[in-house]
């Protein structure tokens, strides 16, 4: 958007520039430059593709690392044109936003009625540590190292694996640590409850 300028004289013989704001093109602001159906199809395809892709790759153990954040930003940038095309108006943007919001709520609705969709949007927990043994196979699949596993324990206030009953990556990507229950009369009752990273 270009701004036009002109020189004017003021008292004191000073030269300054007066900027004029371009008028709003109301006739072009609220019109469709792309078919709403095309925008809906574009948004749907990209949304579902990224949803499946993120589930196939892996689930984050509680936090997002630098590499993961970079991947999200690059995916968003790479999918922008494929999803939006060359839209320029407010109505085009609103249709695309409504499409994404629609699929977000619709997937939640479907997950309540279909176990297949529920497993896609909220998979079953994955064991990382159980029966006093690290599950190396699952740790490799989830890209979790022994050092990261110990870090997850420390976030729950536990330093010794011998005090842990089990560690899981939940469907949300958060990590749950279940401590071994103390004998009656020993230990803190707070150690008996299941702790989950928020």
C-alpha positions as CSV (number, residue, x, y, z in Angstrom):
1,X,0.0,0.0,0.0
2,X,1.7,3.2,-1.1
3,X,1.5,6.5,0.8
4,X,1.5,9.7,-1.2
5,X,3.3,12.8,0.1
6,X,3.5,16.5,-0.7
7,X,5.7,19.4,0.5
8,X,4.0,22.1,2.5
9,X,5.3,25.4,4.0
10,X,4.7,26.1,7.6
11,X,5.7,29.1,9.9
12,X,9.4,29.3,10.4
13,X,10.0,28.4,6.7
14,X,10.3,24.8,7.6
15,X,9.7,22.1,5.0
16,X,7.8,19.0,6.2
17,X,5.9,16.2,4.5
18,X,2.2,15.6,4.9
19,X,1.1,12.0,4.4
20,X,-2.3,11.2,3.0
21,X,-3.9,7.9,3.9
22,X,-5.3,5.9,0.9
23,X,-9.0,5.5,1.0
24,X,-10.5,2.1,2.0
25,X,-11.6,0.1,-1.0
26,X,-14.9,-1.1,0.5
27,X,-16.0,-2.6,-2.8
28,X,-13.1,-5.0,-2.7
29,X,-12.9,-5.7,1.0
30,X,-15.8,-8.1,1.5
31,X,-16.0,-10.0,-1.7
32,X,-14.8,-13.5,-2.7
33,X,-11.7,-13.7,-4.9
34,X,-11.6,-17.5,-4.6
35,X,-14.5,-19.9,-4.5
36,X,-15.6,-20.7,-0.9
37,X,-15.8,-24.3,-1.9
38,X,-12.2,-24.3,-3.2
39,X,-11.1,-22.7,0.1
40,X,-12.9,-25.3,2.1
41,X,-11.4,-28.2,0.1
42,X,-7.9,-26.7,0.4
43,X,-8.2,-26.2,4.1
44,X,-9.6,-29.6,4.6
45,X,-6.9,-31.4,2.7
46,X,-4.0,-29.6,4.4
47,X,-5.6,-29.9,7.9
48,X,-6.1,-33.7,7.6
49,X,-2.7,-34.3,6.0
50,X,-0.8,-32.4,8.7
51,X,-2.9,-34.2,11.4
52,X,-2.1,-37.6,10.1
53,X,1.6,-36.6,9.4
54,X,2.1,-35.4,13.0
55,X,0.6,-38.6,14.4
56,X,2.7,-40.9,12.2
57,X,6.0,-39.1,13.1
58,X,5.8,-39.2,16.8
59,X,4.3,-37.6,20.0
60,X,6.2,-35.0,21.9
61,X,7.2,-36.1,25.5
62,X,5.8,-33.1,27.3
63,X,7.7,-30.2,25.7
64,X,8.5,-28.9,22.3
65,X,12.2,-28.7,21.3
66,X,13.9,-26.2,19.0
67,X,13.9,-28.6,16.1
68,X,10.3,-29.4,16.6
69,X,9.3,-25.8,16.8
70,X,11.3,-25.1,13.6
71,X,9.5,-28.0,11.9
72,X,6.0,-26.6,12.8
73,X,7.0,-23.1,11.5
74,X,8.3,-24.5,8.2
75,X,5.3,-26.7,7.7
76,X,3.0,-23.7,8.3
77,X,4.9,-21.6,5.8
78,X,5.2,-24.4,3.2
79,X,1.4,-25.2,3.4
80,X,0.3,-21.6,3.3
81,X,-0.1,-21.2,-0.5
82,X,-1.4,-24.7,-0.9
83,X,-4.1,-24.0,1.7
84,X,-5.0,-20.4,0.9
85,X,-4.1,-19.9,-2.8
86,X,-4.0,-16.3,-3.7
87,X,-6.8,-14.9,-1.6
88,X,-6.8,-11.2,-0.7
89,X,-10.1,-10.3,1.0
90,X,-11.5,-10.6,4.5
91,X,-14.2,-13.1,3.4
92,X,-11.6,-15.4,1.9
93,X,-9.7,-15.4,5.2
94,X,-12.8,-16.0,7.2
95,X,-13.8,-19.0,5.2
96,X,-10.4,-20.6,5.6
97,X,-10.4,-19.9,9.4
98,X,-13.9,-21.4,9.8
99,X,-12.8,-24.5,7.8
100,X,-9.9,-25.1,10.2
101,X,-12.1,-24.5,13.3
102,X,-14.8,-26.7,11.9
103,X,-12.5,-29.7,11.4
104,X,-11.0,-29.2,14.9
105,X,-14.4,-29.5,16.5
106,X,-15.6,-32.1,14.1
107,X,-12.6,-34.4,14.9
108,X,-13.3,-34.0,18.6
109,X,-17.0,-35.0,18.0
110,X,-16.0,-38.0,15.9
111,X,-13.5,-39.2,18.5
112,X,-16.4,-39.6,20.9
113,X,-18.2,-41.9,18.5
114,X,-15.4,-43.7,16.7
115,X,-12.6,-45.7,18.3
116,X,-10.6,-45.4,15.0
117,X,-10.7,-41.6,15.1
118,X,-10.0,-41.6,18.8
119,X,-6.9,-43.7,18.3
120,X,-5.8,-41.2,15.6
121,X,-6.4,-38.0,17.7
122,X,-5.6,-39.5,21.1
123,X,-3.5,-42.7,20.9
124,X,-3.1,-45.2,23.8
125,X,-0.4,-44.6,26.4
126,X,3.1,-45.9,25.6
127,X,5.2,-47.4,28.3
128,X,8.7,-46.1,28.7
129,X,9.5,-47.7,32.1
130,X,7.7,-50.6,33.8
131,X,8.5,-53.5,36.1
132,X,11.8,-51.8,37.0
133,X,13.0,-51.9,33.4
134,X,13.3,-49.3,30.7
135,X,11.4,-50.2,27.5
136,X,14.2,-49.5,25.1
137,X,12.1,-50.3,22.0
138,X,9.4,-47.8,22.9
139,X,12.0,-45.2,23.9
140,X,13.7,-45.5,20.5
141,X,10.3,-45.1,18.7
142,X,9.5,-42.0,20.7
143,X,13.1,-40.6,20.5
144,X,13.6,-40.6,24.2
145,X,17.0,-41.2,25.6
146,X,17.8,-42.6,29.1
147,X,19.0,-39.1,30.1
148,X,15.7,-37.6,29.0
149,X,13.8,-40.2,30.9
150,X,15.7,-39.3,34.1
151,X,14.9,-35.6,33.4
152,X,11.2,-36.4,33.2
153,X,11.5,-38.1,36.6
154,X,13.2,-35.1,38.2
155,X,10.4,-32.9,37.0
156,X,8.2,-35.0,39.2
157,X,10.6,-34.7,42.2
158,X,12.0,-38.2,41.8
159,X,15.7,-38.9,41.3
160,X,15.9,-42.7,41.7
161,X,14.4,-45.2,39.2
162,X,13.9,-47.6,42.1
163,X,11.2,-45.4,43.4
164,X,9.2,-45.4,40.1
165,X,6.6,-48.0,39.3
166,X,5.9,-46.9,35.7
167,X,6.4,-44.0,33.2
168,X,4.1,-43.5,30.2
169,X,3.8,-41.1,27.3
170,X,0.1,-40.3,27.3
171,X,-2.0,-39.8,24.1
172,X,-1.7,-36.0,24.6
173,X,2.1,-36.2,24.5
174,X,2.5,-35.5,28.2
175,X,4.5,-37.8,30.5
176,X,3.0,-39.6,33.5
177,X,5.2,-40.9,36.3
178,X,3.7,-43.3,38.7
179,X,5.8,-43.7,41.9
180,X,5.9,-46.8,44.0
181,X,3.5,-46.6,46.9
182,X,5.0,-46.3,50.3
183,X,4.2,-48.8,53.0
184,X,1.4,-47.8,55.4
185,X,2.7,-45.2,57.8
186,X,5.7,-44.4,55.7
187,X,6.4,-41.7,53.1
188,X,4.3,-38.8,52.0
189,X,0.7,-39.3,50.8
190,X,1.5,-36.9,48.0
191,X,3.9,-39.5,46.6
192,X,1.1,-41.9,46.1
193,X,-0.9,-39.9,43.6
194,X,-0.2,-40.0,39.8
195,X,1.6,-37.0,38.6
196,X,1.3,-35.7,35.1
197,X,3.2,-33.0,33.3
198,X,0.8,-30.1,32.4
